[in-house]
């Protein structure tokens, strides 16, 4: 329990694995949500001649990873009682 450890004097917590997983989970969620649009450059559920560039641009999937990691960091800061302390 994180709160118990903090009360006991722990002042450091390694969240690297959690943030890496959150980043990966964001990319995975993006792919699952947009799978029909990621099967080719042209053609998707909206039409056989519709382009998919805005879906397969890697910056978009990476952005999803960043957003998931951001949310995990906010949770970690809340767990570590670091929100609104300054």
URDA-V6249 format. One record per residue. N is the residue number from 1. RES is the residue in one letter. BURIAL is 1 if it has 24 or more other ideal C-beta (glycine too) atoms within 12 Angstrom, else 0. D_LAST is the distance of its C-alpha to the last C-alpha in whole Angstrom. Layout:
N/RES/BURIAL/D_LAST  N/RES/BURIAL/D_LAST
//
This chain:
1/X/0/24  2/X/0/21  3/X/0/19  4/X/0/22  5/X/0/22  6/X/0/18  7/X/0/19  8/X/0/22  9/X/0/19  10/X/0/19  11/X/0/16  12/X/0/18  13/X/0/20  14/X/0/22  15/X/0/21  16/X/0/24  17/X/0/27  18/X/0/25  19/X/1/24  20/X/0/27  21/X/0/29  22/X/1/26  23/X/1/27  24/X/0/31  25/X/0/31  26/X/1/30  27/X/1/33  28/X/0/35  29/X/0/34  30/X/1/35  31/X/0/38  32/X/0/39  33/X/0/39  34/X/0/40  35/X/0/43  36/X/0/46  37/X/1/45  38/X/1/44  39/X/0/48  40/X/0/49  41/X/0/49  42/X/0/51  43/X/0/52  44/X/0/49  45/X/0/50  46/X/0/49  47/X/0/53  48/X/0/55  49/X/0/54  50/X/0/50  51/X/0/48  52/X/1/45  53/X/0/43  54/X/0/40  55/X/1/40  56/X/0/41  57/X/0/39  58/X/0/37  59/X/0/34  60/X/0/34  61/X/1/34  62/X/0/31  63/X/0/29  64/X/1/29  65/X/1/28  66/X/0/25  67/X/0/24  68/X/1/25  69/X/1/23  70/X/0/20  71/X/0/20  72/X/1/21  73/X/0/17  74/X/0/16  75/X/0/17  76/X/0/17  77/X/0/13  78/X/0/14  79/X/0/16  80/X/0/14  81/X/0/11  82/X/0/9  83/X/0/8  84/X/0/6  85/X/0/4  86/X/0/0
//
